[in-house]
Amino acid sequence: MPYLGLRRIFRAFFLASVLYIILGLNRSIIRKEIHTEIAINAPASRVWEVLIDFEAYQQWNPFIRKIDGVAKPGNRISAQMHLGNRRMTLHPDVLAVKPEKELRWSGHLYVPGIFDGEHCFIIEPRNENQVLFIQHEKFNGLLVPFFTSILAVTRNSFEEMNRALKERSEKEK
């Protein structure tokens, strides 16, 4: 009986390897990007303050409802995402924290190489009281071609968060 289990594992590994080779020949199939941006009439310091205040996310953020952990390079955080009526918790590794400029993390779904993402929040000052807020994610992996509908919902979720961040950042403290 243990032989049958090994046989199934080998078949699954072989099939995944063949699929990876086929899809790997056309990298555009296994790579997708989402890019959204919004102008916010607030200083970079205010937008950063709202973005990094994870404890307040439940009050205003329709996309990322909760983050546990500390935004520090090398740390793993826990982020509860809401994509339409789907909810998922990811555990990305923080890659970069540049106050008033960038927060970036990287994570994957179950096993690296299956469905990976690198998410960036970028704050670009236009003047002292206005910024361009950019939310960008690069996806890659074997399952990316099969998640096009989820990626469309993800784009909408990015845009919802951008609008909510704008509204909260532009309010007086």
N, C-alpha and C positions, 0 to 999 in steps of 0.2 A: 503493500500500500504506500509506503513513503516514496517509492519510486514514481508513482503516478503524480504525487505532489511536485516532485522535482521536474517531471516532464511538463506539467502545466506552467511552472515558473519559466522553464527554458523556452517554451512556445511563446509565452507572453513577452519575454525578453527579446527573442528573435523577431517577433512581429514589431515590437517597438523600435528595434534597431533598423529594420527595413524601412519602416515609416519615417524614421528620423533621417535616413540617408536620402529617401525620395524627396521629402519635404526640404531637406537641407540643400538640395541642389537648386531650389528656387527659394532663396532666403526671404523674399517678400511675402511668401505664403505664411511663414512662421513668425513674422514680425509685423506688429502694428503699433501705431502711435496715436495718442489723443493729445490735442493741444487746445487749451481754452485760455482766454484772457479777458480781463475787465479793467477799466480805469476806475480807480478809487480816489475820491477827493478827501484824502487824509495823508498825513505824513507817514513815511516808511516806519517810523518808530511805533505809531499807533496800530498800523496794520500788523506789524510783527507781534505786538503785545496781544492782539486778539488771536492771531494764528497760533501762538505758542501757549496760550492759556487753555490747555487740554481739559481742565476741570470744568470749564464753562461750555464746552462743545454741546452738551445736551440742551442748553438753553437756546442755541441759535443755528447749529450746523445740521442741515437736513441729510447730508451725505455721510460724514464721519461723526457718529453720535457719541462715541466715547474713545478716548485713548488713555491707556494706562502705561506708565513708564516715563522715563526722563529722556528728553531730546538731547542726546549727547552721542557723538560719533562712537560707534562700536556697541552701543546699547541696543537691545531688542525691546521693542514696544509691542503692545497689543492694541489693535485698532478695530473697532466695530464699525463696519461699513453697511450702509443701506443703499441698495441698488433697486429702485422701484419698490416692489414688495418683497424683495429678497434681502436677507440679512446674512452677513458672513463676518467672521472674526479672523483677521490675519495677524501674523506675528513678524513684521518686517524688521530688518536691521537698519539702524540709523546710519547713514553714510556721511552726511554733511549737515552742519548747523552753523550758518553764518548770520549772526544777528542782523536783522533789518534787511537781509538779502535773500537767504535761501535756507530751506529745510528739504532734505532729500533722504529717501529711504528705499530699500530694496527688499522684496519678498518673493515668495513663490507659493504655489498651490500644491500642497503635499510634498512633492519631490522636485528638486531643482531640474529644470529642463523640460518640464511638462507644461507649465504656465507660469512664467516669471514676469515680474514687473518692477520697474524702477520709477518711482513717483517723485516729482519735484514740485515744490511751491517756490516761486521766484517773485521777489519784490523788486521792481525796477523803478527808482525815483524818476519822475518827469520834471518835477520842481519840488520845492520844499513842502508843498501841501497837496501833492498828487503823485500817485504811483500807478504803474501798470502791474497788475497782479496776474501772474501766469501759473497755470496748473498744467503740468505736462507729465505724461506717462508713456514709457516705452514698454511694450509687451513683447515677449518672445517665448517660443516653446512649441511643442508638438500639438497642443490643444488649441492654440490661437486660431487656426482656421475654423474651428468648430464653435467658437465663442463670439461670432460677429454680432449676434443680437444682444448679448450681454455687454459688449463693447459700446453699442449704441446707447444702451441704458446708462452705462458708465459715463459717457460724454454728457448726457443730460444731468447726471448727478454732480459732475464737476461744475457745470454751469449753474446749477442750483446753489451749490456751496459758494461759488464766486459771488453770486448776487447777495447771498446772506452775509458773507464776509464784508462786502461793500456796505451793506446797510448797517451792520454793527460797528464797523470802523468809522463810518461817517457820523455816527451819533456822538453827541457830547458826553464826556465821562461824568 
